[in-house]
Amino acid sequence: MWVFFSVILLLTIFIVSFLNQPSFGRLPSGERLERIKNSPNYRDGKFQNVHETPQITSDKSFFQEIIGFLFNNVERLRPETALPVVKTDLHRLHRKEDILVWLGHGSYFLQTDGIRVLVDPVFYAASPVSFYNKAFKGTNLWKPEDIPDIDFLFISHDHWDHLDYKTVKELKSKVGKVICPLGVGEHFEYWGYNKNQVIEMDWYDEATFDNGFTVFCLPARHFSGRGLKPNQSLWASFMLETPSQRIFIGGDGGYDTHFAEIGKRFYPIDLAILENGQYDTSWKYIHLLPEDLVKAIKDLNPEKVLTVHNSKYALGKHAWDEPLEKIADAAQKESLPLLTPKIGEIVNLKDSTQMFEKWWRNEG
């Protein structure tokens, strides 16, 4: 009996110690918590989506789905060889160039109208434990020292594959402002960021800056949380307006009416960046299924569309290249203005003639 209780005690101490690591962040408190409680999107003790959004839509529990993903064999879940990527030297880019560089998964670097932006950078680990779900071969090329000084660091939500503790800690001296959904700022202040650096936004908030740069915080259909208590911070998409561009940052999330509303309100949209990958019918409301991605693109009606959230980590139950293959086929059939750069390849935002190859068909 004493041996049993000793094991339970040790296990409890380990779990508590593990969950109290700084990387898990901190739940909102004080004035921030009061602001959260006054949000129209916070009800019954947590943030809510516009419409009811069950995380799991199969007859299995969340735990059963996780176990199934961990132990069921998915054919071609990961590429067998290193992916063809381009290691662009971001420090050598002239600030006046209007470009985008996808850094893998949901991370990308953006320059437009003299402004430098970094979105959801994850350069070390996309999970609480670094040994789990390693990046695909050849895709983990960038580290914080490869990033030049940036004006705005955008975080769409606080999941581990979009908010990497070690990455944002090491980027701190290079960041002008952090723009994030309501509640996420608690993590940044806990991790040493100055309160004045952090701009937290609720859905439909907007922030305008002296350089003609305006940010609109907009809905997404997803969820949040880094520990045991979910949905204590908000998740969001963003619209960036500069003197010459409207760029939609989709973040994570499933299909809903907000895409059509955004498309109508902000028409014309120059570029839409949407998630494409880590989907499954078992969680069809919180990530875009391939057919829903097509509907979202049509709702937004952008001049160009770039899909991300694929080709670096295996967080869904599909072949690693399925997201790109399906959207490329749909783009051809539906005449969608799809961009398909390699990870690290420069996208020229003002060049309507730039072409990209179907690189995923030439793995390695």
Short mmCIF file of the C-alpha atoms (twelve columns), coordinates in Angstrom:
data_MODEL
# 
_entry.id   MODEL 
# 
loop_
_atom_site.group_PDB 
_atom_site.id 
_atom_site.type_symbol 
_atom_site.label_atom_id 
_atom_site.label_alt_id 
_atom_site.label_comp_id 
_atom_site.label_asym_id 
_atom_site.label_seq_id 
_atom_site.Cartn_x 
_atom_site.Cartn_y 
_atom_site.Cartn_z 
_atom_site.pdbx_PDB_model_num 
ATOM 1   C CA . MET A 1   0.000   0.000  0.000   1 
ATOM 2   C CA . TRP A 2   2.803   2.434  0.845   1 
ATOM 3   C CA . VAL A 3   4.487   1.621  -2.445  1 
ATOM 4   C CA . PHE A 4   1.238   2.388  -4.306  1 
ATOM 5   C CA . PHE A 5   0.761   5.745  -2.566  1 
ATOM 6   C CA . SER A 6   4.409   6.618  -3.095  1 
ATOM 7   C CA . VAL A 7   4.074   6.002  -6.837  1 
ATOM 8   C CA . ILE A 8   0.886   8.113  -6.951  1 
ATOM 9   C CA . LEU A 9   2.607   10.905 -5.028  1 
ATOM 10  C CA . LEU A 10  5.648   10.885 -7.286  1 
ATOM 11  C CA . LEU A 11  3.451   10.843 -10.382 1 
ATOM 12  C CA . THR A 12  1.427   13.777 -9.045  1 
ATOM 13  C CA . ILE A 13  4.584   15.757 -8.284  1 
ATOM 14  C CA . PHE A 14  5.892   15.056 -11.788 1 
ATOM 15  C CA . ILE A 15  2.645   16.154 -13.472 1 
ATOM 16  C CA . VAL A 16  2.357   19.317 -11.374 1 
ATOM 17  C CA . SER A 17  6.010   20.196 -12.028 1 
ATOM 18  C CA . PHE A 18  5.594   19.528 -15.743 1 
ATOM 19  C CA . LEU A 19  2.488   21.712 -16.044 1 
ATOM 20  C CA . ASN A 20  4.161   24.524 -14.097 1 
ATOM 21  C CA . GLN A 21  6.984   24.976 -16.583 1 
ATOM 22  C CA . PRO A 22  7.151   28.563 -17.910 1 
ATOM 23  C CA . SER A 23  6.444   27.297 -21.437 1 
ATOM 24  C CA . PHE A 24  2.837   26.560 -20.464 1 
ATOM 25  C CA . GLY A 25  2.283   30.263 -19.956 1 
ATOM 26  C CA . ARG A 26  -0.143  31.732 -17.476 1 
ATOM 27  C CA . LEU A 27  -3.914  32.100 -17.240 1 
ATOM 28  C CA . PRO A 28  -5.269  35.675 -17.431 1 
ATOM 29  C CA . SER A 29  -5.792  37.540 -14.187 1 
ATOM 30  C CA . GLY A 30  -6.429  41.017 -12.799 1 
ATOM 31  C CA . GLU A 31  -7.456  43.773 -15.233 1 
ATOM 32  C CA . ARG A 32  -6.954  41.461 -18.207 1 
ATOM 33  C CA . LEU A 33  -9.374  38.918 -16.755 1 
ATOM 34  C CA . GLU A 34  -11.944 41.642 -16.117 1 
ATOM 35  C CA . ARG A 35  -11.682 42.756 -19.733 1 
ATOM 36  C CA . ILE A 36  -12.120 39.163 -20.834 1 
ATOM 37  C CA . LYS A 37  -15.244 38.762 -18.713 1 
ATOM 38  C CA . ASN A 38  -16.726 41.835 -20.406 1 
ATOM 39  C CA . SER A 39  -16.126 40.431 -23.899 1 
ATOM 40  C CA . PRO A 40  -19.273 39.428 -25.800 1 
ATOM 41  C CA . ASN A 41  -17.330 36.351 -26.925 1 
ATOM 42  C CA . TYR A 42  -16.731 35.110 -23.352 1 
ATOM 43  C CA . ARG A 43  -19.667 33.214 -21.880 1 
ATOM 44  C CA . ASP A 44  -20.097 30.565 -19.187 1 
ATOM 45  C CA . GLY A 45  -16.479 30.910 -18.070 1 
ATOM 46  C CA . LYS A 46  -14.785 30.545 -21.455 1 
ATOM 47  C CA . PHE A 47  -14.474 32.025 -24.922 1 
ATOM 48  C CA . GLN A 48  -17.029 30.750 -27.433 1 
ATOM 49  C CA . ASN A 49  -17.245 30.525 -31.204 1 
ATOM 50  C CA . VAL A 50  -19.897 32.385 -33.185 1 
ATOM 51  C CA . HIS A 51  -21.781 29.114 -33.657 1 
ATOM 52  C CA . GLU A 52  -21.720 25.949 -31.579 1 
ATOM 53  C CA . THR A 53  -18.461 24.128 -32.282 1 
ATOM 54  C CA . PRO A 54  -17.922 20.649 -30.833 1 
ATOM 55  C CA . GLN A 55  -14.240 19.775 -31.045 1 
ATOM 56  C CA . ILE A 56  -14.889 16.104 -31.810 1 
ATOM 57  C CA . THR A 57  -17.666 15.147 -34.227 1 
ATOM 58  C CA . SER A 58  -17.177 11.372 -34.285 1 
ATOM 59  C CA . ASP A 59  -18.674 8.921  -31.792 1 
ATOM 60  C CA . LYS A 60  -15.269 8.679  -30.084 1 
ATOM 61  C CA . SER A 61  -14.058 10.742 -27.138 1 
ATOM 62  C CA . PHE A 62  -11.252 13.266 -27.443 1 
ATOM 63  C CA . PHE A 63  -8.964  10.821 -25.595 1 
ATOM 64  C CA . GLN A 64  -9.878  7.979  -27.970 1 
ATOM 65  C CA . GLU A 65  -9.130  10.186 -30.969 1 
ATOM 66  C CA . ILE A 66  -5.704  11.074 -29.555 1 
ATOM 67  C CA . ILE A 67  -4.887  7.427  -28.851 1 
ATOM 68  C CA . GLY A 68  -6.050  6.483  -32.336 1 
ATOM 69  C CA . PHE A 69  -3.840  9.120  -33.917 1 
ATOM 70  C CA . LEU A 70  -0.794  8.119  -31.862 1 
ATOM 71  C CA . PHE A 71  -1.026  4.377  -32.474 1 
ATOM 72  C CA . ASN A 72  -2.865  3.903  -35.774 1 
ATOM 73  C CA . ASN A 73  -0.709  3.709  -38.866 1 
ATOM 74  C CA . VAL A 74  -1.470  6.446  -41.417 1 
ATOM 75  C CA . GLU A 75  -0.002  5.787  -44.849 1 
ATOM 76  C CA . ARG A 76  2.561   8.412  -45.920 1 
ATOM 77  C CA . LEU A 77  1.927   10.526 -42.841 1 
ATOM 78  C CA . ARG A 78  5.457   11.924 -43.133 1 
ATOM 79  C CA . PRO A 79  7.691   12.327 -46.213 1 
ATOM 80  C CA . GLU A 80  10.389  9.702  -46.556 1 
ATOM 81  C CA . THR A 81  13.100  12.130 -47.604 1 
ATOM 82  C CA . ALA A 82  13.988  15.759 -46.989 1 
ATOM 83  C CA . LEU A 83  11.606  18.219 -48.632 1 
ATOM 84  C CA . PRO A 84  12.890  20.676 -51.241 1 
ATOM 85  C CA . VAL A 85  13.132  23.997 -49.428 1 
ATOM 86  C CA . VAL A 86  14.866  27.336 -50.004 1 
ATOM 87  C CA . LYS A 87  16.880  28.933 -47.203 1 
ATOM 88  C CA . THR A 88  16.230  32.587 -48.023 1 
ATOM 89  C CA . ASP A 89  18.478  34.976 -46.107 1 
ATOM 90  C CA . LEU A 90  15.858  37.267 -44.571 1 
ATOM 91  C CA . HIS A 91  18.499  39.717 -43.356 1 
ATOM 92  C CA . ARG A 92  19.477  40.500 -46.943 1 
ATOM 93  C CA . LEU A 93  15.971  41.452 -48.045 1 
ATOM 94  C CA . HIS A 94  15.481  45.166 -48.596 1 
ATOM 95  C CA . ARG A 95  12.741  46.523 -46.363 1 
ATOM 96  C CA . LYS A 96  11.038  48.167 -49.343 1 
ATOM 97  C CA . GLU A 97  10.480  44.829 -51.091 1 
ATOM 98  C CA . ASP A 98  6.871   43.622 -50.939 1 
ATOM 99  C CA . ILE A 99  7.393   39.932 -50.319 1 
ATOM 100 C CA . LEU A 100 6.232   36.946 -48.293 1 
ATOM 101 C CA . VAL A 101 8.325   33.960 -47.203 1 
ATOM 102 C CA . TRP A 102 6.530   30.900 -45.842 1 
ATOM 103 C CA . LEU A 103 8.630   29.337 -43.072 1 
ATOM 104 C CA . GLY A 104 6.650   26.096 -42.782 1 
ATOM 105 C CA . HIS A 105 3.402   25.119 -41.061 1 
ATOM 106 C CA . GLY A 106 1.611   28.330 -39.968 1 
ATOM 107 C CA . SER A 107 4.731   30.518 -39.776 1 
ATOM 108 C CA . TYR A 108 5.579   33.205 -42.322 1 
ATOM 109 C CA . PHE A 109 7.553   36.411 -42.757 1 
ATOM 110 C CA . LEU A 110 5.972   39.339 -44.567 1 
ATOM 111 C CA . GLN A 111 7.133   42.720 -45.821 1 
ATOM 112 C CA . THR A 112 4.711   45.230 -47.286 1 
ATOM 113 C CA . ASP A 113 4.871   49.023 -47.620 1 
ATOM 114 C CA . GLY A 114 8.050   49.138 -45.526 1 
ATOM 115 C CA . ILE A 115 6.556   47.134 -42.633 1 
ATOM 116 C CA . ARG A 116 8.003   43.824 -41.436 1 
ATOM 117 C CA . VAL A 117 5.606   41.255 -40.020 1 
ATOM 118 C CA . LEU A 118 6.148   37.779 -38.543 1 
ATOM 119 C CA . VAL A 119 3.195   35.432 -38.022 1 
ATOM 120 C CA . ASP A 120 2.973   32.476 -35.602 1 
ATOM 121 C CA . PRO A 121 6.699   31.618 -35.585 1 
ATOM 122 C CA . VAL A 122 7.531   28.094 -34.377 1 
ATOM 123 C CA . PHE A 123 11.245  27.353 -34.768 1 
ATOM 124 C CA . TYR A 124 11.822  24.798 -32.009 1 
ATOM 125 C CA . ALA A 125 8.875   22.674 -30.845 1 
ATOM 126 C CA . ALA A 126 5.205   22.444 -31.809 1 
ATOM 127 C CA . SER A 127 4.252   20.525 -28.661 1 
ATOM 128 C CA . PRO A 128 4.956   20.605 -24.900 1 
ATOM 129 C CA . VAL A 129 7.673   17.975 -25.327 1 
ATOM 130 C CA . SER A 130 10.392  18.600 -27.898 1 
ATOM 131 C CA . PHE A 131 10.910  14.909 -28.752 1 
ATOM 132 C CA . TYR A 132 7.310   14.451 -29.946 1 
ATOM 133 C CA . ASN A 133 6.304   15.144 -33.554 1 
ATOM 134 C CA . LYS A 134 9.569   16.374 -34.973 1 
ATOM 135 C CA . ALA A 135 9.522   18.628 -38.017 1 
ATOM 136 C CA . PHE A 136 9.762   16.925 -41.397 1 
ATOM 137 C CA . LYS A 137 13.274  16.457 -42.731 1 
ATOM 138 C CA . GLY A 138 14.693  19.633 -44.208 1 
ATOM 139 C CA . THR A 139 11.937  21.957 -42.985 1 
ATOM 140 C CA . ASN A 140 13.322  23.209 -39.672 1 
ATOM 141 C CA . LEU A 141 15.806  25.681 -41.148 1 
ATOM 142 C CA . TRP A 142 15.101  28.956 -39.376 1 
ATOM 143 C CA . LYS A 143 15.943  30.054 -35.858 1 
ATOM 144 C CA . PRO A 144 15.308  33.408 -34.160 1 
ATOM 145 C CA . GLU A 145 18.763  34.677 -35.136 1 
ATOM 146 C CA . ASP A 146 17.718  34.322 -38.798 1 
ATOM 147 C CA . ILE A 147 14.905  36.840 -38.332 1 
ATOM 148 C CA . PRO A 148 15.617  40.568 -38.785 1 
ATOM 149 C CA . ASP A 149 14.001  43.195 -36.570 1 
ATOM 150 C CA . ILE A 150 10.254  43.116 -37.093 1 
ATOM 151 C CA . ASP A 151 7.592   45.752 -36.534 1 
ATOM 152 C CA . PHE A 152 4.717   43.418 -35.716 1 
ATOM 153 C CA . LEU A 153 4.631   39.890 -34.338 1 
ATOM 154 C CA . PHE A 154 1.186   38.382 -34.967 1 
ATOM 155 C CA . ILE A 155 -0.066  35.437 -32.914 1 
ATOM 156 C CA . SER A 156 -3.381  33.911 -33.997 1 
ATOM 157 C CA . HIS A 157 -3.910  31.831 -30.831 1 
ATOM 158 C CA . ASP A 158 -1.921  30.143 -28.090 1 
ATOM 159 C CA . HIS A 159 -1.704  26.525 -29.260 1 
ATOM 160 C CA . TRP A 160 1.810   25.090 -29.189 1 
ATOM 161 C CA . ASP A 161 2.123   24.815 -32.961 1 
ATOM 162 C CA . HIS A 162 1.464   28.584 -33.276 1 
ATOM 163 C CA . LEU A 163 3.030   29.987 -30.119 1 
ATOM 164 C CA . ASP A 164 6.442   28.519 -29.308 1 
ATOM 165 C CA . TYR A 165 7.801   29.655 -25.947 1 
ATOM 166 C CA . LYS A 166 11.485  29.377 -26.811 1 
ATOM 167 C CA . THR A 167 11.034  31.110 -30.166 1 
ATOM 168 C CA . VAL A 168 9.209   34.167 -28.833 1 
ATOM 169 C CA . LYS A 169 11.555  34.428 -25.855 1 
ATOM 170 C CA . GLU A 170 14.567  34.625 -28.165 1 
ATOM 171 C CA . LEU A 171 12.797  37.051 -30.513 1 
ATOM 172 C CA . LYS A 172 11.907  39.528 -27.761 1 
ATOM 173 C CA . SER A 173 14.644  42.081 -28.496 1 
ATOM 174 C CA . LYS A 174 13.685  42.121 -32.200 1 
ATOM 175 C CA . VAL A 175 9.956   42.720 -31.795 1 
ATOM 176 C CA . GLY A 176 8.305   46.130 -31.984 1 
ATOM 177 C CA . LYS A 177 4.704   45.227 -31.137 1 
ATOM 178 C CA . VAL A 178 2.915   41.944 -30.463 1 
ATOM 179 C CA . ILE A 179 -0.601  41.758 -31.875 1 
ATOM 180 C CA . CYS A 180 -2.645  38.910 -30.451 1 
ATOM 181 C CA . PRO A 181 -6.173  37.925 -29.412 1 
ATOM 182 C CA . LEU A 182 -7.548  38.827 -26.012 1 
ATOM 183 C CA . GLY A 183 -5.898  36.868 -23.191 1 
ATOM 184 C CA . VAL A 184 -2.798  35.758 -25.103 1 
ATOM 185 C CA . GLY A 185 -0.933  38.810 -23.798 1 
ATOM 186 C CA . GLU A 186 -0.782  37.143 -20.377 1 
ATOM 187 C CA . HIS A 187 1.701   34.633 -21.759 1 
ATOM 188 C CA . PHE A 188 3.886   37.355 -23.244 1 
ATOM 189 C CA . GLU A 189 4.011   39.426 -20.056 1 
ATOM 190 C CA . TYR A 190 4.800   36.280 -18.056 1 
ATOM 191 C CA . TRP A 191 7.639   35.593 -20.493 1 
ATOM 192 C CA . GLY A 192 9.210   39.007 -20.062 1 
ATOM 193 C CA . TYR A 193 7.616   41.191 -22.729 1 
ATOM 194 C CA . ASN A 194 6.827   44.777 -21.786 1 
ATOM 195 C CA . LYS A 195 3.134   45.440 -21.277 1 
ATOM 196 C CA . ASN A 196 3.335   48.362 -23.715 1 
ATOM 197 C CA . GLN A 197 4.610   46.019 -26.434 1 
ATOM 198 C CA . VAL A 198 1.465   43.917 -26.433 1 
ATOM 199 C CA . ILE A 199 -1.731  44.878 -28.242 1 
ATOM 200 C CA . GLU A 200 -4.542  42.481 -27.355 1 
ATOM 201 C CA . MET A 201 -7.626  42.545 -29.523 1 
ATOM 202 C CA . ASP A 202 -11.160 41.205 -29.329 1 
ATOM 203 C CA . TRP A 203 -13.102 40.274 -32.461 1 
ATOM 204 C CA . TYR A 204 -14.011 43.381 -34.474 1 
ATOM 205 C CA . ASP A 205 -11.470 45.590 -32.695 1 
ATOM 206 C CA . GLU A 206 -9.173  47.628 -34.906 1 
ATOM 207 C CA . ALA A 207 -5.825  49.322 -34.294 1 
ATOM 208 C CA . THR A 208 -4.340  52.067 -36.488 1 
ATOM 209 C CA . PHE A 209 -0.680  53.055 -36.586 1 
ATOM 210 C CA . ASP A 210 1.116   56.182 -37.801 1 
ATOM 211 C CA . ASN A 211 2.515   54.526 -40.905 1 
ATOM 212 C CA . GLY A 212 -0.903  53.966 -42.504 1 
ATOM 213 C CA . PHE A 213 -1.045  50.426 -41.225 1 
ATOM 214 C CA . THR A 214 -4.384  49.226 -39.773 1 
ATOM 215 C CA . VAL A 215 -5.142  45.860 -38.164 1 
ATOM 216 C CA . PHE A 216 -8.623  44.405 -37.791 1 
ATOM 217 C CA . CYS A 217 -9.133  41.480 -35.421 1 
ATOM 218 C CA . LEU A 218 -11.751 39.132 -36.872 1 
ATOM 219 C CA . PRO A 219 -13.438 35.838 -35.956 1 
ATOM 220 C CA . ALA A 220 -12.120 32.338 -36.490 1 
ATOM 221 C CA . ARG A 221 -13.749 29.013 -35.604 1 
ATOM 222 C CA . HIS A 222 -11.311 27.221 -33.360 1 
ATOM 223 C CA . PHE A 223 -10.314 26.907 -29.678 1 
ATOM 224 C CA . SER A 224 -7.332  27.673 -27.435 1 
ATOM 225 C CA . GLY A 225 -5.298  26.499 -24.481 1 
ATOM 226 C CA . ARG A 226 -1.819  25.291 -23.536 1 
ATOM 227 C CA . GLY A 227 -2.662  23.399 -20.350 1 
ATOM 228 C CA . LEU A 228 -5.630  21.775 -18.669 1 
ATOM 229 C CA . LYS A 229 -8.054  24.711 -18.867 1 
ATOM 230 C CA . PRO A 230 -9.066  25.470 -22.466 1 
ATOM 231 C CA . ASN A 231 -10.556 28.579 -24.075 1 
ATOM 232 C CA . GLN A 232 -9.326  31.126 -21.523 1 
ATOM 233 C CA . SER A 233 -7.780  33.177 -24.333 1 
ATOM 234 C CA . LEU A 234 -9.297  34.057 -27.681 1 
ATOM 235 C CA . TRP A 235 -8.390  32.791 -31.160 1 
ATOM 236 C CA . ALA A 236 -8.642  35.079 -34.178 1 
ATOM 237 C CA . SER A 237 -7.998  35.918 -37.785 1 
ATOM 238 C CA . PHE A 238 -6.692  39.335 -38.841 1 
ATOM 239 C CA . MET A 239 -6.972  41.719 -41.741 1 
ATOM 240 C CA . LEU A 240 -3.898  43.849 -42.449 1 
ATOM 241 C CA . GLU A 241 -4.482  47.073 -44.328 1 
ATOM 242 C CA . THR A 242 -1.471  49.020 -45.581 1 
ATOM 243 C CA . PRO A 243 -1.424  51.939 -48.042 1 
ATOM 244 C CA . SER A 244 -1.373  49.456 -50.936 1 
ATOM 245 C CA . GLN A 245 -2.452  46.011 -49.675 1 
ATOM 246 C CA . ARG A 246 -5.213  44.113 -47.899 1 
ATOM 247 C CA . ILE A 247 -3.896  40.823 -46.542 1 
ATOM 248 C CA . PHE A 248 -6.035  38.324 -44.632 1 
ATOM 249 C CA . ILE A 249 -4.298  36.203 -41.986 1 
ATOM 250 C CA . GLY A 250 -6.645  33.284 -41.453 1 
ATOM 251 C CA . GLY A 251 -5.010  31.641 -38.439 1 
ATOM 252 C CA . ASP A 252 -6.548  28.276 -37.544 1 
ATOM 253 C CA . GLY A 253 -10.188 27.325 -37.771 1 
ATOM 254 C CA . GLY A 254 -13.016 25.584 -39.549 1 
ATOM 255 C CA . TYR A 255 -15.582 26.866 -41.992 1 
ATOM 256 C CA . ASP A 256 -18.348 29.217 -40.915 1 
ATOM 257 C CA . THR A 257 -20.257 32.331 -41.973 1 
ATOM 258 C CA . HIS A 258 -17.409 34.686 -41.021 1 
ATOM 259 C CA . PHE A 259 -15.556 34.049 -44.287 1 
ATOM 260 C CA . ALA A 260 -18.410 35.470 -46.365 1 
ATOM 261 C CA . GLU A 261 -18.820 38.400 -43.973 1 
ATOM 262 C CA . ILE A 262 -15.098 39.211 -44.178 1 
ATOM 263 C CA . GLY A 263 -15.078 38.860 -47.952 1 
ATOM 264 C CA . LYS A 264 -17.968 41.283 -48.301 1 
ATOM 265 C CA . ARG A 265 -16.702 43.827 -45.773 1 
ATOM 266 C CA . PHE A 266 -13.105 44.003 -47.004 1 
ATOM 267 C CA . TYR A 267 -13.496 43.525 -50.750 1 
ATOM 268 C CA . PRO A 268 -11.122 43.579 -52.573 1 
ATOM 269 C CA . ILE A 269 -8.650  41.375 -50.660 1 
ATOM 270 C CA . ASP A 270 -5.195  41.209 -52.266 1 
ATOM 271 C CA . LEU A 271 -3.993  38.057 -50.510 1 
ATOM 272 C CA . ALA A 272 -5.690  35.502 -48.267 1 
ATOM 273 C CA . ILE A 273 -3.517  33.137 -46.211 1 
ATOM 274 C CA . LEU A 274 -5.557  30.140 -45.074 1 
ATOM 275 C CA . GLU A 275 -4.895  26.943 -43.183 1 
ATOM 276 C CA . ASN A 276 -4.765  23.736 -45.231 1 
ATOM 277 C CA . GLY A 277 -3.762  20.640 -43.340 1 
ATOM 278 C CA . GLN A 278 -4.170  18.769 -40.040 1 
ATOM 279 C CA . TYR A 279 -7.865  18.296 -40.848 1 
ATOM 280 C CA . ASP A 280 -10.069 15.254 -40.269 1 
ATOM 281 C CA . THR A 281 -13.793 14.551 -40.405 1 
ATOM 282 C CA . SER A 282 -13.557 13.756 -36.688 1 
ATOM 283 C CA . TRP A 283 -12.770 17.431 -35.997 1 
ATOM 284 C CA . LYS A 284 -14.404 18.992 -39.045 1 
ATOM 285 C CA . TYR A 285 -15.499 22.212 -37.309 1 
ATOM 286 C CA . ILE A 286 -12.101 23.343 -36.010 1 
ATOM 287 C CA . HIS A 287 -9.978  22.880 -39.161 1 
ATOM 288 C CA . LEU A 288 -10.837 23.406 -42.808 1 
ATOM 289 C CA . LEU A 289 -11.628 20.220 -44.690 1 
ATOM 290 C CA . PRO A 290 -10.467 20.373 -48.336 1 
ATOM 291 C CA . GLU A 291 -13.983 21.063 -49.644 1 
ATOM 292 C CA . ASP A 292 -14.500 23.756 -46.992 1 
ATOM 293 C CA . LEU A 293 -11.216 25.410 -47.920 1 
ATOM 294 C CA . VAL A 294 -12.552 25.888 -51.443 1 
ATOM 295 C CA . LYS A 295 -15.747 27.430 -50.053 1 
ATOM 296 C CA . ALA A 296 -13.722 29.779 -47.814 1 
ATOM 297 C CA . ILE A 297 -11.624 30.938 -50.781 1 
ATOM 298 C CA . LYS A 298 -14.745 31.640 -52.809 1 
ATOM 299 C CA . ASP A 299 -16.307 33.530 -49.892 1 
ATOM 300 C CA . LEU A 300 -13.225 35.728 -49.460 1 
ATOM 301 C CA . ASN A 301 -12.714 36.133 -53.214 1 
ATOM 302 C CA . PRO A 302 -9.063  37.243 -52.942 1 
ATOM 303 C CA . GLU A 303 -6.763  38.238 -55.787 1 
ATOM 304 C CA . LYS A 304 -4.335  35.545 -54.568 1 
ATOM 305 C CA . VAL A 305 -4.492  32.777 -51.985 1 
ATOM 306 C CA . LEU A 306 -1.692  31.008 -50.125 1 
ATOM 307 C CA . THR A 307 -2.423  27.897 -48.063 1 
ATOM 308 C CA . VAL A 308 -0.289  27.001 -45.049 1 
ATOM 309 C CA . HIS A 309 -0.484  24.682 -41.997 1 
ATOM 310 C CA . ASN A 310 1.036   21.775 -43.911 1 
ATOM 311 C CA . SER A 311 4.404   20.282 -44.916 1 
ATOM 312 C CA . LYS A 312 6.223   20.557 -41.579 1 
ATOM 313 C CA . TYR A 313 4.356   18.657 -38.844 1 
ATOM 314 C CA . ALA A 314 1.996   15.673 -38.822 1 
ATOM 315 C CA . LEU A 315 -0.902  16.703 -36.603 1 
ATOM 316 C CA . GLY A 316 -3.709  15.221 -38.691 1 
ATOM 317 C CA . LYS A 317 -4.558  11.788 -40.111 1 
ATOM 318 C CA . HIS A 318 -3.855  12.382 -43.788 1 
ATOM 319 C CA . ALA A 319 -0.866  11.874 -46.090 1 
ATOM 320 C CA . TRP A 320 1.600   14.719 -45.715 1 
ATOM 321 C CA . ASP A 321 1.100   16.003 -49.297 1 
ATOM 322 C CA . GLU A 322 -2.673  15.474 -49.513 1 
ATOM 323 C CA . PRO A 323 -3.575  19.090 -48.555 1 
ATOM 324 C CA . LEU A 324 -1.476  20.565 -51.359 1 
ATOM 325 C CA . GLU A 325 -2.538  17.951 -53.902 1 
ATOM 326 C CA . LYS A 326 -6.223  18.505 -53.203 1 
ATOM 327 C CA . ILE A 327 -6.122  22.302 -53.285 1 
ATOM 328 C CA . ALA A 328 -4.011  22.277 -56.452 1 
ATOM 329 C CA . ASP A 329 -6.581  20.049 -58.171 1 
ATOM 330 C CA . ALA A 330 -9.415  22.253 -56.922 1 
ATOM 331 C CA . ALA A 331 -7.601  25.386 -58.055 1 
ATOM 332 C CA . GLN A 332 -7.315  24.008 -61.580 1 
ATOM 333 C CA . LYS A 333 -10.979 22.962 -61.722 1 
ATOM 334 C CA . GLU A 334 -12.361 26.094 -60.037 1 
ATOM 335 C CA . SER A 335 -9.857  28.648 -61.430 1 
ATOM 336 C CA . LEU A 336 -8.678  29.635 -57.950 1 
ATOM 337 C CA . PRO A 337 -5.712  32.083 -57.780 1 
ATOM 338 C CA . LEU A 338 -3.475  29.689 -55.820 1 
ATOM 339 C CA . LEU A 339 0.168   30.331 -54.900 1 
ATOM 340 C CA . THR A 340 2.292   27.230 -54.191 1 
ATOM 341 C CA . PRO A 341 5.766   28.346 -53.080 1 
ATOM 342 C CA . LYS A 342 8.240   25.993 -51.487 1 
ATOM 343 C CA . ILE A 343 9.016   26.615 -47.845 1 
ATOM 344 C CA . GLY A 344 11.426  29.560 -47.894 1 
ATOM 345 C CA . GLU A 345 10.744  30.612 -51.483 1 
ATOM 346 C CA . ILE A 346 10.126  34.339 -51.981 1 
ATOM 347 C CA . VAL A 347 6.608   35.324 -53.045 1 
ATOM 348 C CA . ASN A 348 6.556   38.716 -54.766 1 
ATOM 349 C CA . LEU A 349 3.308   40.277 -53.581 1 
ATOM 350 C CA . LYS A 350 3.081   42.817 -56.390 1 
ATOM 351 C CA . ASP A 351 3.952   40.390 -59.206 1 
ATOM 352 C CA . SER A 352 0.810   38.865 -60.713 1 
ATOM 353 C CA . THR A 353 2.828   36.793 -63.199 1 
ATOM 354 C CA . GLN A 354 5.016   34.840 -60.745 1 
ATOM 355 C CA . MET A 355 4.673   31.083 -61.194 1 
ATOM 356 C CA . PHE A 356 5.406   28.214 -58.803 1 
ATOM 357 C CA . GLU A 357 5.976   24.525 -59.440 1 
ATOM 358 C CA . LYS A 358 4.111   21.654 -57.814 1 
ATOM 359 C CA . TRP A 359 7.171   20.950 -55.707 1 
ATOM 360 C CA . TRP A 360 5.526   18.385 -53.379 1 
ATOM 361 C CA . ARG A 361 5.412   15.975 -56.293 1 
ATOM 362 C CA . ASN A 362 9.204   16.041 -56.333 1 
ATOM 363 C CA . GLU A 363 9.851   15.118 -52.713 1 
ATOM 364 C CA . GLY A 364 13.550  15.279 -51.908 1 
# 
